[in-house]
Structures are given as C-alpha cells and as structure tokens.
Amino acid sequence: MALDMTEQPEAARYRARHERMCALGWTLLGLVLLGLSTAVGSLITGQIADEEAFLGARPCAEAEAVAEAVRGTDDCLRTIRATVRSAQDAKSGPKGANVFRVRLQAPVPTPADRPFDLRSNGDLAHLVKPGGEVEVTTWRDVQVSVRQGGTSETLPGLPDESTMYVGLTLICVWTTALAFIAAFGSARRARCHATGRPVTPRVGFGWAKGLSIVVLPMVVSYFSLTLWDAWTAAAMTVAIWALIALPATFAALRWDRDR
C-alpha cells in the first residue's frame, strides 16, 4: 500500500536520508561480498586441477615404466610399507569424534610420517596392531589409503571436493546480487520520499529465504560431486543451481509484491 501523500515534509526528508544511508550500506556490503566471491572463485581452478591430477594418477611403478624420463613422479600413487608404532582410540576435531589413530615407525617418507585416523568402527581398527606392517598409499602430500592384507580404507581429505568451492562461490555471488538489489531498492525509495511519490513496500525476506541462499548451493554441489568429476561437476552445479535459484528468486519477489 502506498504511503499517505499528506505526510509532513520533515518526515519525508528523514525517510529519504534513512533510505540513502541504507543504500550506501547495502552497496558497501555488496562490494565486500563481491571481493569475497572473487577470492573464493579464484580457488576453483587450482582445486579442480588438483582433482583432475589425482583422478588421473597411476601407481608410481607403472608411471615410471611407461615414461622413465618424465618428471613429476610426485603425481603418481606411491605405496609405502611400514611398521606400526602405535595404534589406539583417540578423539579428533572440535567435536571430539571417535577415531582410531595410527602412527608409523620411523623412518618413513612424508606424508606417511604423519599420524592418520581410521574409522573407529572400521575393519582396520580391529586388525591394525603395534608392530604389524601396513601399506600406506600417498599422492603428493596427501595420505590416500591404508591397507593391511586384503583390507583397505580410504582416508579423508582427498582432493575430490573442488565442487564445494563452486557452492561457496555461488553463495557469495547470490548474496552479492541481493545486496546490490537492496541498494537499488533503497535508492529508489529515497528518491520517492524526496519527490513525494508513492513508495512500494520492501520485499519480505525472512529466515526461510536466507537459509535457502546458503543451503541450496551446497546441496546442489554435493549432489553434483556424487555424480560427476572436476569441471563437469562444477558446470553442472552452476547449471542446476541456476535452474532452481533464479526462478525461485523471481517467484519470491513477485509473491511478496503488493497487488
């Protein structure tokens, strides 16, 4: 509903000043979010390159047999056989998750010299004992998996979650766009108050819409991560998100508009 056109000029000037300050605040927030979007987005290429290199890695012996003169053998999967120094239950992370922590007896090359955490209820947690021998597969500076006999377990932290960076970038991009839309709306309302024209009420936002801005890109990223790899997953994340987010945002704006 439009504002009463008989409101006092002083009140109109106050509202105009208030809306101009809001427009300035939204603009500054949009610029900060734009910088954050650029910073997070710049990490995507490197993350996807690492993921593609990891997915294409072969065992080191095979890689050396195929091309002895090729440098960069750190990109192959190296298997390290070592003796277990200690193996015990432990707590990991800020939430104190239960893990089975294993340390290998020196000397072992990096990154196998670092302790690694197995699932506390996994098969290896019942098999690995101090003094036993295990095989640790590594890639660059990443511990990939642990094997003992015919039982193996993949370790967390592999370079295969680059799509989540796409989701984070989409969150920043979406909020950046909304910040600039809000700045435009505040500037428009300021002009309306200053000239005495009717003012359209603000669009309601609420927790549900705010939560969807954060949750939707991450859900789509995880969904794409489970179906595709590297650039395909990144492109499908953007495509699926656009098919959902853009119509949903437009519908929300139309729904909240006064008739």
C-alpha positions as CSV (number, residue, x, y, z in Angstrom):
1,M,0.0,0.0,0.0
2,A,1.4,3.4,-0.9
3,L,2.3,5.9,1.8
4,D,0.0,8.7,2.7
5,M,0.8,11.7,0.4
6,T,-0.1,14.1,3.2
7,E,2.9,13.2,5.4
8,Q,4.9,16.1,6.7
9,P,7.9,17.2,4.6
10,E,10.2,16.8,7.5
11,A,9.2,13.1,7.9
12,A,9.7,12.6,4.2
13,R,13.2,14.1,4.3
14,Y,14.1,11.9,7.3
15,R,12.9,8.8,5.4
16,A,14.8,9.9,2.3
17,R,18.0,10.3,4.4
18,H,17.5,6.9,6.0
19,E,17.0,5.2,2.7
20,R,20.1,6.8,1.3
21,M,22.1,5.5,4.2
22,C,20.7,2.1,3.7
23,A,21.6,2.2,0.0
24,L,25.1,3.2,0.9
25,G,25.3,0.4,3.5
26,W,24.0,-2.2,1.0
27,T,26.4,-1.0,-1.6
28,L,29.4,-1.4,0.7
29,L,28.2,-4.8,1.7
30,G,27.8,-5.8,-1.9
31,L,31.4,-4.6,-2.7
32,V,32.7,-6.7,0.2
33,L,30.8,-9.7,-0.9
34,L,32.0,-9.2,-4.5
35,G,35.6,-9.3,-3.3
36,L,34.9,-12.4,-1.3
37,S,33.2,-14.0,-4.4
38,T,36.3,-13.2,-6.4
39,A,38.7,-14.6,-3.7
40,V,36.7,-17.9,-3.3
41,G,36.1,-18.2,-7.1
42,S,39.8,-17.8,-7.8
43,L,40.5,-21.1,-5.8
44,I,38.2,-23.2,-8.0
45,T,40.7,-23.6,-10.9
46,G,43.5,-24.8,-8.7
47,Q,41.2,-27.1,-6.8
48,I,39.8,-28.7,-10.0
49,A,43.4,-29.0,-11.4
50,D,44.4,-30.9,-8.3
51,E,41.4,-33.1,-8.5
52,E,42.0,-34.0,-12.2
53,A,45.6,-34.8,-11.4
54,F,44.6,-37.0,-8.6
55,L,41.9,-38.8,-10.6
56,G,44.4,-39.5,-13.4
57,A,47.2,-40.6,-11.1
58,R,48.7,-44.1,-11.6
59,P,50.9,-46.2,-9.3
60,C,54.4,-45.0,-9.3
61,A,56.0,-48.2,-10.6
62,E,53.6,-48.2,-13.6
63,A,54.2,-44.5,-14.3
64,E,57.9,-44.9,-14.3
65,A,57.8,-48.0,-16.5
66,V,55.7,-46.1,-19.1
67,A,57.9,-43.0,-19.2
68,E,61.2,-43.1,-17.3
69,A,62.3,-39.6,-18.3
70,V,59.0,-37.8,-17.3
71,R,59.4,-35.6,-14.4
72,G,56.9,-35.0,-11.7
73,T,56.6,-38.5,-10.3
74,D,55.1,-37.0,-7.2
75,D,51.9,-37.1,-9.1
76,C,51.9,-40.9,-9.1
77,L,50.4,-43.0,-6.3
78,R,53.2,-44.2,-4.1
79,T,52.8,-47.3,-1.8
80,I,54.9,-47.2,1.4
81,R,55.3,-50.3,3.5
82,A,56.0,-49.5,7.2
83,T,55.7,-50.9,10.7
84,V,53.0,-49.6,13.0
85,R,54.5,-47.8,16.0
86,S,51.2,-47.1,17.8
87,A,47.5,-47.7,17.2
88,Q,44.9,-46.5,19.7
89,D,41.5,-44.9,20.0
90,A,41.5,-41.1,20.0
91,K,39.4,-38.0,19.7
92,S,39.6,-35.8,16.6
93,G,38.3,-32.4,15.6
94,P,36.5,-29.8,17.7
95,K,33.6,-32.1,18.3
96,G,35.8,-34.9,19.6
97,A,34.8,-37.6,17.1
98,N,36.0,-41.1,17.9
99,V,38.8,-42.3,15.6
100,F,41.4,-45.0,15.5
101,R,44.8,-43.2,15.3
102,V,47.8,-44.9,13.8
103,R,51.4,-43.8,13.8
104,L,54.1,-45.5,11.8
105,Q,57.6,-46.3,13.0
106,A,60.4,-44.1,11.6
107,P,62.0,-43.7,9.2
108,V,59.1,-43.3,6.7
109,P,58.9,-40.7,3.9
110,T,56.4,-37.8,4.1
111,P,53.4,-37.7,4.3
112,A,53.3,-41.2,5.8
113,D,55.3,-39.9,8.8
114,R,52.2,-38.1,10.0
115,P,49.6,-39.9,12.1
116,F,46.4,-40.8,10.3
117,D,42.9,-41.5,11.6
118,L,40.9,-44.6,10.6
119,R,37.2,-45.2,11.4
120,S,36.9,-46.3,14.9
121,N,34.4,-49.0,13.9
122,G,36.1,-49.9,10.6
123,D,37.6,-53.3,9.8
124,L,41.2,-52.0,10.0
125,A,40.6,-50.7,13.5
126,H,40.2,-54.3,14.6
127,L,43.2,-55.5,12.5
128,V,46.0,-53.0,12.9
129,K,48.2,-53.5,15.9
130,P,51.5,-52.1,17.0
131,G,54.4,-54.0,15.4
132,G,52.2,-55.0,12.4
133,E,53.0,-54.0,8.8
134,V,50.7,-51.8,6.7
135,E,50.8,-50.3,3.3
136,V,50.1,-46.6,3.0
137,T,49.3,-45.1,-0.4
138,T,50.2,-41.4,-0.8
139,W,49.8,-38.8,-3.5
140,R,51.9,-35.6,-3.4
141,D,51.5,-34.6,0.3
142,V,48.2,-36.4,0.8
143,Q,47.6,-39.7,2.5
144,V,45.2,-41.6,0.3
145,S,44.5,-45.0,1.8
146,V,45.8,-47.7,4.2
147,R,45.9,-51.4,3.5
148,Q,46.7,-54.5,5.6
149,G,46.3,-57.8,4.0
150,G,43.2,-57.8,1.9
151,T,41.5,-55.0,3.9
152,S,41.9,-51.3,2.9
153,E,40.3,-48.0,4.0
154,T,40.3,-44.7,2.2
155,L,41.4,-41.7,4.3
156,P,39.6,-38.4,4.4
157,G,40.9,-35.2,2.9
158,L,41.4,-36.3,-0.7
159,P,41.5,-33.7,-3.5
160,D,38.0,-34.5,-4.8
161,E,35.8,-31.8,-3.2
162,S,36.5,-28.9,-5.6
163,T,32.8,-28.6,-6.4
164,M,32.1,-27.4,-2.8
165,Y,34.2,-24.3,-3.7
166,V,31.8,-23.7,-6.5
167,G,28.9,-23.9,-4.0
168,L,30.7,-21.4,-1.7
169,T,31.2,-19.1,-4.7
170,L,27.6,-19.3,-5.6
171,I,26.6,-18.4,-2.1
172,C,28.8,-15.3,-2.3
173,V,27.5,-14.4,-5.8
174,W,23.9,-14.8,-4.8
175,T,24.2,-12.6,-1.7
176,T,26.2,-10.1,-3.7
177,A,23.4,-9.8,-6.2
178,L,20.8,-9.4,-3.4
179,A,22.9,-6.8,-1.7
180,F,23.1,-4.7,-4.9
181,I,19.3,-5.2,-5.5
182,A,18.6,-4.0,-2.0
183,A,20.9,-1.0,-2.6
184,F,19.0,-0.1,-5.8
185,G,15.6,-0.5,-3.9
186,S,16.8,1.8,-1.1
187,A,18.0,4.4,-3.5
188,R,14.7,4.2,-5.4
189,R,12.7,4.6,-2.2
190,A,14.9,7.6,-1.2
191,R,14.0,9.3,-4.5
192,C,10.3,8.6,-4.0
193,H,10.3,10.1,-0.5
194,A,12.3,13.1,-1.7
195,T,9.8,13.8,-4.6
196,G,6.6,12.8,-2.7
197,R,5.8,9.8,-4.9
198,P,4.2,6.6,-3.6
199,V,6.6,4.1,-2.2
200,T,6.3,0.4,-2.7
201,P,6.9,-1.6,0.5
202,R,10.1,-3.6,0.9
203,V,10.1,-7.2,-0.2
204,G,9.9,-9.6,2.8
205,F,12.9,-11.7,3.3
206,G,12.8,-13.9,6.4
207,W,14.8,-16.9,7.7
208,A,13.5,-19.3,5.1
209,K,14.8,-17.4,2.2
210,G,18.1,-16.6,4.0
211,L,18.6,-20.3,4.7
212,S,17.9,-21.3,1.2
213,I,20.6,-19.0,-0.1
214,V,23.2,-20.9,2.0
215,V,21.7,-24.4,1.8
216,L,20.7,-24.7,-1.8
217,P,24.1,-24.2,-3.5
218,M,25.8,-26.6,-1.0
219,V,23.2,-29.3,-1.6
220,V,23.5,-28.9,-5.3
221,S,27.3,-29.0,-5.1
222,Y,27.2,-32.2,-3.0
223,F,24.7,-33.7,-5.5
224,S,26.9,-32.9,-8.4
225,L,30.0,-34.1,-6.6
226,T,28.5,-37.6,-6.3
227,L,27.7,-37.8,-10.0
228,W,30.4,-36.0,-11.9
229,D,34.1,-35.1,-11.5
230,A,36.1,-31.9,-11.9
231,W,34.9,-29.3,-14.4
232,T,31.8,-31.4,-15.3
233,A,30.7,-31.3,-11.7
234,A,31.4,-27.6,-11.5
235,A,29.5,-26.8,-14.6
236,M,26.5,-28.9,-13.6
237,T,26.5,-27.3,-10.1
238,V,26.1,-23.8,-11.8
239,A,23.5,-25.1,-14.3
240,I,21.4,-26.9,-11.7
241,W,21.6,-24.0,-9.3
242,A,20.6,-21.5,-11.9
243,L,17.6,-23.6,-12.9
244,I,16.4,-23.7,-9.3
245,A,17.7,-20.4,-7.8
246,L,16.8,-17.9,-10.5
247,P,13.2,-18.9,-11.0
248,A,12.7,-19.3,-7.2
249,T,14.1,-15.8,-6.5
250,F,11.9,-14.2,-9.2
251,A,8.9,-16.1,-7.9
252,A,9.6,-14.9,-4.3
253,L,9.9,-11.3,-5.4
254,R,6.6,-11.5,-7.3
255,W,4.9,-13.3,-4.5
256,D,5.8,-10.6,-1.9
257,R,4.8,-7.7,-4.2
258,D,1.6,-5.9,-3.2
259,R,-1.2,-6.3,-5.7
